[in-house]
Amino acid sequence: MRARASEARAATRAAHEWLLACTHWFFVARAWARRVVDATFRALGCERFEPRRGLRHAMRAMNAELRRRVGGYEGLGGDAPRRPPRTLSVIATCGEGDGDLERFVERAVNVARWCARCGVERVSVYDGGGRATTTRGIEALREALETSRRDREGVGYVLRVVDADDGGKIRECARGASAGRGEASIDVDALGPRDACAALLDAARHAELDEGDDSLEGAIASARDGDGVEWAKFKYKPDVVRLERWMRERGTFLPPADVAVVFGATFHLQGYPPWQLHAAELFHEESLDRFSRRDLARVIDKYAKTAQRFGK
Amino acid sequence: MPERRADARGRRARTIVSVVRDGCRRFIARALRAGPIPRHVAVIMDGNRRFACASGVALARGHARGADVLREACAWCFELGVETLSVYALSTENFKRSERELEALFDLACGEIGTLIDDEGLRLREARVHVSGDLDALPKRVRDKAKEAMEKTKDNRGPMLNVCMAYTGREDIARAVMKTREDVRGGALDASEVDERAVASRLHGAEREIELGAGMPEVDLLVRTSGETRLSDFMLFNARFAKLVFVEVLWPDFTFMDFVHAVWQYQLGAKDLKRSRQAYGDANAIEAESAVVAEVRVQPGRVAKGAKRSV
């Protein structure tokens, strides 16, 4: 009886594994089929029907275009930035092997250097494992930036770290003037898990946030009264404004990222400082080791062409 | 007479199709449960207006279609064993839209919240409805409806539908930080005890969960439709270790298979997510949320006591 029960269980498990494998191949085939359809539409000059959103959507869009040819159509609006991002975040996890830290630092500095050449002003390098923010890691970063400045392209740098034990204060720990042909310079932040919420926790422990800001309160009051409606038409987000102001005064404010490139097999933020990513365009790359200058140019190009409506 | 027979045949065909479709869904859900299931799924329901523009219909129709898909998504999630489904219904940034569109959205919200309260599927699963966000920023009729939904379902012990309205992640974090600060000043909490858990327990929705004896689980899987690859200020604190899935389809076109695809991607990366949380916890000397692979099969809509999900 027991043998029969265990046989039945084994058979059920095998059936489920077989079904999961079928599901896997179904999705792989579906992804390929979508690529083929997408390429076909593009070849026919019909990519505006967005077949990547599904065939049903494409059919509907074709239908709607026929109707729109009669009447007017207003798009949803939103502008693409048409410029490189000001701040870019690199989110990766350094391996635990002996040579991994040096390799991680070298790749991160390469990205920072390429960003400087593309017009990016600030790069935040986040190591999910925390090795890059140890003393050894910071020293390796500093050396790599200095080597890059002296030997390759002469890109200047300012290296900053977050002091998690001092409430997340951002301190400059190294600086090198740009040299050589170009005048490009880049600000580099070295971040780790301990820095992710340091500023927020410091605010939770010490901040004096309820001191009224007369101009802010007045603006909120007039928005409510002027509209004559029972709800505020536009929130000025006073809590957010006060917290950010406090962080700036404390020197713990990290500027928000325009673009975040996440490296690794699984697309997830690895505990990156949450406050900074509220409006970031997120990109996923498999490996920091294989990330090239061309890949960075592709990311920056995509960011420059992506319309952002900010809720509108 | 022939028309009546045709109608009857049509109805029978539709019944057969829906029975077969439901059977397939249950079968696939059962297969998925052999792997890790996300405890908390967050969805950014983007694309209603683009759907309406592409279909040549009014924007309100697009939003209404999106609301229909939300009801279906609740059924898919809870049948699979997801404990919390958070959806980004309305951001405070959306208040910049035209008054006409906002009025239509608020009318739809009132109607949909009412429908959710009476939904048979949610009632059978003893689902709770929670509305996160600054309710004071909403019109009174929406606020009252939201409070009514929360009041009527507050004693339910099943999965939670967390509807985020007049919500942004930064406001949520700022509010939680301020509440923590007030508790420190009032003596309810010592400054040395302030850590990420203390702040997380003061986020929207978390207080409700703590009343029930459990913390709000972190987001395991975050799905955004319409191809945009941004969080748009949603669940910033909760989704730091969530598997991110950005799909090209618009929300009204989101199907069960798209949902299965997202969960399958989560299952592929579950070990990485667990390792990442562990590394973060080690670095911060916080006990990472660990989970044990459960062999208990959770019945649809019910959370077995003590059952956990493998991450």
Interface residues (C-beta under 8 A of the other chain):
Chain A: R13 H16 E17 L19 L20 T23 H24 F27 E50 R52 R53 G54 R56 H57 R60 A61 N63 A64 R67 R68 Y73 G75 L76 T93 G128 G129 G130 G192 P193 R194 A196 C197 L200 L201 A203 A204 R205 H206 A207 L209 D210 E230 W231 A232 K233 F234 K235 K237 D239 V240 R242 L243 V262 G264 A265 T266 F267 H268 L269 Q270 G271 Y272 P274 W275 L277 H278 A279 A280 E281 L282 F283 H284 T306 Q308 F310 G311 K312
Chain B: F27 I28 R30 A31 L32 A34 G35 R49 R50 F51 C53 A54 S55 G56 S91 T92 E93 N94 F95 K96 R97 E99 D134 D136 A137 L138 P139 K140 A166 T168 G169 R170 E171 I173 A174 R175 V177 M178 T180 R181 V184 A191 V194 D195 E196 A198 V199 S226 G227 E228 T229 R230 L231 S232 D233 L236 F237 A239 R240 F241 A242 K243 L244 V245 F246 E248 V249 L250 D253 V260 H261 W264 L268 G269 D272 L273 S276 R277 A279 Y280 A283 N284
